[in-house]
Amino acid sequence: MAVLDLIRQTLSTKIAKLVLCILLGVCVCFLFLSSENKQLVSKHSPNMLNNLMFKSTNNNLQQLFPSATCPIGVQLLKHDYPAISACTEGYSALERSHIDSSKMESQRVVIHKPYLTRNDSLLIEVGGYTGADAERFIAHGIRPHYIMLEPVPMFFNQLIDKFKNDPRFIIYNFGLGREDKVLTIPIQTDATSLFRQNIPRGKGTTDIKIRKSTVFFDEVGVAKKNVDLLHINCEGCEFELLEELIVTGYIRYFNHIQFQFHMHLPQIKQEACRYCQIMQLLTRTHTPMFQYRHTWQAWKKIEL
């Protein structure tokens, strides 16, 4: 019995020590993890708090300025909301503003002459149509390297025939957008139909190709050498194209941008808000050269 009692006592002692070691180990792990968590929270809590505050402020501003809310993937700053809202509220008055058409048509060509007469200057035109704008530049002695995009087959063929003997021209038979796609338009019409209605494929229609803009601009090499002028006249695609360039940051690769907005196209949703948001976001990288707000306007990079 004495031997058994001794064995029991020995086992009890060992078990007690083992339990004690386990408890001590658990306590050490708990303290270590607690310390790590405190450091983690201490390290990241300012950013977490700032993000929460930004989201809260952003939500409040969206409620305060609902007409300024048409998100495209760019965070608006506090001062953006009232500016976009004021622009949206005055949007309907844009068409009633007076325009000196002859001055505008001259200005949108000659204003670019100082930097488009270099031997290495580059102009990209989205929406070449029949080449009328290119001919205006040439008539004023402006002959840059010219990349022209025209998705409508009939107009593309006219451009090829018109500029086939000019080595400075490269002409592509596609348009640009947010993604690769094929659109259907009526034969023998201009690109305005793309944003005016949905057209079923069939007799009297043709398919046109749209390429993802950033992929095309990568192929051109805009990141290595900025484009002197991006000229956009694509009958409604300017909304999607400008938004995509702003969201992706590619907007910074264009020293000058000239475009014409087209209004009241049924397939352009939230037109006023999107127009005003583009205007506001452009001010982050560019400054206006001239603005006929519901027709032509040109912007140049802030640092130029």
C-alpha positions in Angstrom: 0.0 0.0 0.0 2.8 2.4 0.9 4.3 1.8 -2.6 1.0 2.5 -4.3 0.5 5.6 -2.3 3.9 6.8 -3.3 3.2 6.1 -7.0 -0.1 8.0 -6.7 1.6 11.0 -5.1 4.3 11.0 -7.8 1.7 10.9 -10.6 -0.3 13.6 -9.0 2.7 15.8 -8.7 3.7 15.2 -12.3 0.2 15.9 -13.5 0.0 19.0 -11.5 3.3 20.2 -12.9 2.1 19.4 -16.5 -1.1 21.3 -16.0 0.8 24.2 -14.6 3.1 24.3 -17.6 0.2 24.2 -20.0 -1.5 27.0 -18.1 1.7 29.1 -18.1 2.1 28.4 -21.9 -1.5 29.5 -22.6 -0.9 32.7 -20.5 2.3 33.5 -22.4 0.6 33.0 -25.8 -2.3 35.1 -24.7 -0.1 37.9 -23.6 2.0 37.7 -26.8 -1.0 37.8 -29.1 -2.5 40.6 -27.0 0.6 42.6 -27.5 0.7 41.9 -31.2 -2.9 42.9 -31.6 -2.3 46.2 -29.8 0.6 47.0 -32.0 -1.4 46.1 -35.1 -4.3 48.3 -34.0 -2.0 51.1 -33.0 -0.3 50.9 -36.4 -3.4 50.8 -38.6 -6.1 52.4 -36.6 -5.4 56.0 -37.9 -5.9 54.8 -41.5 -8.9 52.7 -40.5 -10.4 55.7 -38.7 -9.6 58.0 -41.6 -11.3 55.6 -44.0 -14.4 55.3 -41.8 -14.5 59.1 -41.5 -14.1 59.5 -45.3 -16.8 57.1 -46.0 -19.1 58.7 -43.5 -18.4 62.2 -44.9 -18.7 60.9 -48.5 -22.1 59.4 -47.7 -23.3 62.7 -46.1 -22.1 64.7 -49.1 -23.9 62.3 -51.5 -27.1 62.8 -49.5 -26.5 66.6 -49.5 -25.7 66.8 -53.2 -27.6 64.0 -54.9 -27.3 65.5 -58.3 -23.5 65.1 -58.1 -23.7 61.4 -57.6 -22.9 59.4 -60.7 -19.9 57.2 -59.6 -17.3 56.1 -62.2 -14.7 54.7 -59.8 -13.0 58.0 -58.7 -13.2 59.2 -55.2 -14.6 62.7 -55.1 -13.1 65.2 -52.7 -15.2 67.4 -50.4 -15.0 70.5 -52.7 -16.0 68.4 -55.8 -19.6 67.9 -54.6 -20.9 71.5 -54.6 -19.0 72.2 -57.8 -20.6 69.3 -59.7 -24.0 70.0 -58.1 -23.9 73.7 -59.2 -22.9 72.6 -62.7 -25.7 70.0 -62.9 -28.3 72.5 -61.8 -27.2 74.9 -64.6 -26.8 72.2 -67.2 -30.0 73.0 -69.1 -28.9 76.6 -69.6 -25.7 75.6 -71.5 -27.5 75.2 -74.8 -29.0 78.7 -74.5 -25.6 80.4 -74.1 -24.4 82.4 -77.0 -21.7 81.0 -79.3 -19.6 82.8 -81.9 -19.4 79.9 -84.3 -16.8 81.4 -86.6 -14.5 82.3 -83.7 -14.9 78.8 -82.2 -14.1 77.0 -85.5 -11.0 79.1 -86.0 -9.9 78.9 -82.4 -10.1 75.1 -82.1 -7.5 74.9 -84.9 -5.1 77.8 -84.7 -4.7 77.5 -80.9 -2.8 74.3 -81.3 -0.4 75.5 -84.0 2.5 76.5 -81.7 3.1 72.9 -80.6 1.8 70.8 -83.5 4.4 72.1 -86.1 7.4 70.2 -84.6 8.7 67.3 -86.7 7.9 64.8 -83.9 4.4 66.2 -82.8 1.6 63.7 -82.6 -2.1 64.1 -82.9 -4.6 61.3 -82.3 -8.2 61.9 -83.6 -11.0 59.7 -82.3 -13.8 60.0 -84.9 -12.2 61.0 -88.1 -15.5 61.1 -90.0 -14.7 62.5 -93.5 -11.4 64.1 -92.5 -12.8 67.7 -92.4 -10.9 68.5 -89.2 -7.7 67.1 -90.5 -8.0 69.2 -93.6 -8.5 72.3 -91.4 -5.3 71.6 -89.6 -3.4 71.1 -92.9 -4.9 74.3 -94.3 -3.3 76.2 -91.4 0.1 74.7 -91.9 -0.3 72.1 -89.1 1.1 68.8 -90.2 1.8 66.6 -87.2 2.1 62.8 -87.3 -1.6 61.9 -87.4 -3.3 58.8 -86.0 -6.9 58.7 -87.0 -9.7 56.3 -85.8 -12.9 55.9 -87.7 -15.1 52.8 -87.0 -17.8 53.4 -89.8 -16.6 51.5 -92.9 -17.9 54.0 -95.4 -16.1 56.9 -93.8 -13.0 54.9 -93.1 -12.7 54.1 -96.9 -13.1 57.8 -97.7 -10.3 58.6 -95.3 -8.0 56.0 -96.8 -8.6 57.4 -100.2 -8.2 61.0 -99.1 -4.9 60.6 -97.2 -3.4 57.6 -99.0 -0.5 59.7 -100.3 0.4 61.4 -97.0 2.9 59.3 -95.1 2.2 61.2 -91.8 -1.3 59.6 -91.6 -2.1 56.2 -90.0 -5.8 55.4 -90.1 -7.6 52.6 -88.2 -11.0 51.2 -88.8 -12.3 51.0 -85.2 -13.4 53.3 -82.4 -12.4 53.5 -78.7 -14.4 52.7 -75.5 -14.2 51.2 -72.1 -14.0 47.6 -73.5 -13.7 45.6 -76.7 -17.1 45.2 -78.3 -19.0 45.1 -81.6 -21.8 47.6 -82.2 -24.5 47.6 -85.0 -25.4 50.7 -86.9 -27.4 51.5 -90.0 -25.4 51.5 -93.3 -24.7 54.9 -94.7 -25.2 56.9 -91.6 -22.8 58.6 -89.2 -21.9 57.5 -85.7 -24.7 59.5 -84.0 -26.8 56.4 -84.3 -24.6 54.5 -81.9 -26.1 56.4 -79.0 -29.5 57.3 -80.3 -31.1 53.9 -80.3 -30.7 50.1 -80.2 -30.5 48.8 -83.7 -31.2 45.1 -84.4 -28.7 43.4 -86.6 -30.1 42.6 -90.1 -30.6 44.1 -93.5 -29.4 47.6 -93.9 -27.0 47.5 -90.9 -23.3 47.0 -90.4 -21.1 46.0 -87.5 -18.4 48.3 -86.2 -15.5 47.5 -83.9 -14.7 49.2 -80.7 -11.5 48.6 -78.9 -10.6 49.1 -75.2 -9.0 52.5 -75.2 -6.1 51.8 -72.7 -5.0 48.8 -74.6 -4.8 50.8 -77.8 -2.9 53.7 -76.2 -0.5 51.2 -74.7 0.2 49.9 -78.2 0.8 53.5 -79.4 3.2 54.0 -76.5 1.6 57.0 -74.9 3.4 56.3 -71.6 6.8 56.6 -73.3 6.0 59.7 -75.3 3.0 61.8 -74.4 0.5 62.7 -77.1 0.5 66.3 -78.1 -3.2 66.5 -78.8 -6.0 64.0 -78.3 -8.9 65.2 -80.5 -12.3 63.6 -79.8 -15.4 64.0 -81.9 -17.2 60.6 -81.7 -20.9 61.5 -81.4 -21.4 60.5 -77.8 -18.5 58.2 -77.1 -16.7 61.1 -75.5 -18.5 60.5 -72.2 -17.2 56.9 -71.9 -13.8 57.6 -73.3 -13.0 60.6 -71.1 -14.3 58.8 -68.0 -12.1 55.8 -68.8 -9.0 57.9 -69.2 -9.7 59.7 -65.9 -10.4 56.5 -63.9 -7.3 54.7 -65.3 -5.0 57.8 -65.0 -4.2 57.7 -68.7 -5.5 61.2 -69.0 -2.0 62.4 -67.9 -0.5 61.0 -71.1 -2.2 63.7 -73.2 -0.6 67.2 -73.2 -3.7 68.7 -74.8 -7.2 67.3 -75.1 -9.9 68.8 -77.4 -13.4 67.3 -77.5 -17.0 68.1 -78.4 -19.9 67.0 -76.2 -23.1 65.8 -77.7 -26.3 66.3 -75.7 -29.6 64.6 -75.4 -28.6 61.1 -76.7 -31.0 58.6 -75.2 -28.3 56.0 -74.5 -26.2 58.4 -72.5 -27.5 57.9 -68.9 -27.2 60.6 -66.2 -25.9 63.0 -68.9 -25.8 66.2 -66.9 -24.1 64.6 -63.8 -21.5 62.8 -66.0 -20.7 65.9 -68.0 -20.2 68.0 -64.9 -18.2 65.3 -63.1 -15.9 65.0 -66.1 -15.4 68.8 -66.1 -14.6 68.8 -62.4 -12.2 65.8 -62.5 -10.3 67.2 -65.5 -9.3 70.1 -63.3 -7.0 67.8 -61.3 -4.7 67.3 -64.3 -5.6 69.9 -66.9 -6.7 73.5 -67.3 -9.0 75.0 -69.9 -7.6 76.6 -73.0 -11.1 77.6 -74.3 -14.6 76.4 -73.5 -17.7 76.5 -75.6 -19.3 74.3 -73.0 -21.9 72.5 -75.0 -19.8 72.2 -78.1 -16.0 72.4 -78.4 -13.5 72.9 -75.6 -9.8 72.3 -75.2 -7.7 71.6 -72.1 -3.9 71.5 -71.5 -1.9 69.8 -68.8 -1.5 72.0 -65.7 2.3 71.9 -65.8 2.6 73.1 -69.4 
